[in-house]
Amino acid sequence: MTSRLPAILLAALLTLPAFGSTQEAPADNLLKLHQMRLAAQRSLGDFYMYNGMEGDQRYARMIDESLQTADARLKELGAMPGDTTKALHAQLAREWQTYISELTGLVAGLKQNGYTDLQPVADLTERNRRLMELSNELYARIQQEGATQVPPLTQRSRDQSLLMQAIAVDYASRSASIGGSFIGTAGGKALDELAGEFSQQLTSLEQAPQNTPEIRQRLDGISTKWRYIESSLKNYNEKSVPFLINKYSDRIIDGLEDVSARYAAAQS
C-alpha cells in the first residue's frame, strides 16, 4: 500500500475544524457532495478489487486516489445553509475519519498478511453504507435549507452515476468473496435487478426531449459501453469478469458526469 494513506488520515484529522469555513453557493456544495459520494463509494469497490486481485498495486493506488478525491471534495464544502445541515455535515466528517482509518488498517493488514478476516470487511461495508446514507441525507437537506433544487435531468444523471458505482462495487464484492463469503452492498437487490434498473433509466435519459446533439452523442457512447457489460451483470453467476466491469463502469460514470455537467449548464 502506498504511504500516502496514513498521511490522508492525519491531514483529515488536523484540518477537521476547517470544514465549512468558506462560502459556497448551495449548487456548488451539492456538486462537491455528489462527487464525494461517488469517490467514497468507489473506494470500497477499489478495496474489493485489491483483495480479489491478490494485492495488485494498481488497486492500492486506486484506493489512494479515491480517498484523496473524496477527502478533498468534503473539505471543499462551504458553509451549510441551516442548523440541520450543519449537524449532518459534522456527523459526516466524523464518520469519514473513521472510515479512512478502518480502510487504511484493512489495506495494511492485507498487505502484511496476504488475507483479511470477514468481520472487519463487513464492518467497513457497513461504515460505507452509513456514509452514503448521511451524504444522501445531507444532499437532500442542503436543497431544503438552501432553498435550491437540482434540475431534474442533472439529478437523474447523477443518480445514474451512483447506481453504476453501486453495481460496480457489488460486483467486485461478489468476485472477492472474502473468507468464502459474499458481502452484499446493494441493499439486498440482485445484480440482474440493478442492471435492469440501470438499463431502463438510461433509456429514459436517452429519450429526454431536452437532449442536445452533443448530449445525445455522449449518451450513445455510454449506451454502447453499457451494452458491452450488461449481459455479464445480468448473468453474474456464470463467469466472473471483475476487471472488465471495473474498467467499463469507470468509463460509464465519467460519461454520465459529463452529461450531468452539460445538463446543469443548459438548465442554469
Buried (B, 14 or more C-beta within 10 A) or exposed (E): BBEBBBEBBEBBEEEBEEBBEEEBEBBEBBBBBBBBBBBBBBBBBBBBBBBBBEBBEEBBBBBBBBBBBBBBBBBBBBBBBBEBBBEBBBBBBEBBBEBBBBBBBBBEBBBEEEEBEEEBBBEBBEBBBBBBEBBBBBBBBBBEBBEBEBBEBBBBBBBBBBBBBBBBBBBBBBBBBBBEEEBEBBEEBBBBEBBBBBBEBBEEBBEBEEBEEEBEEBBEBBBEBBEEBBEBBBEBEEEBBBBBBBBBBBBBBEBBBBBBEBBBEBEE
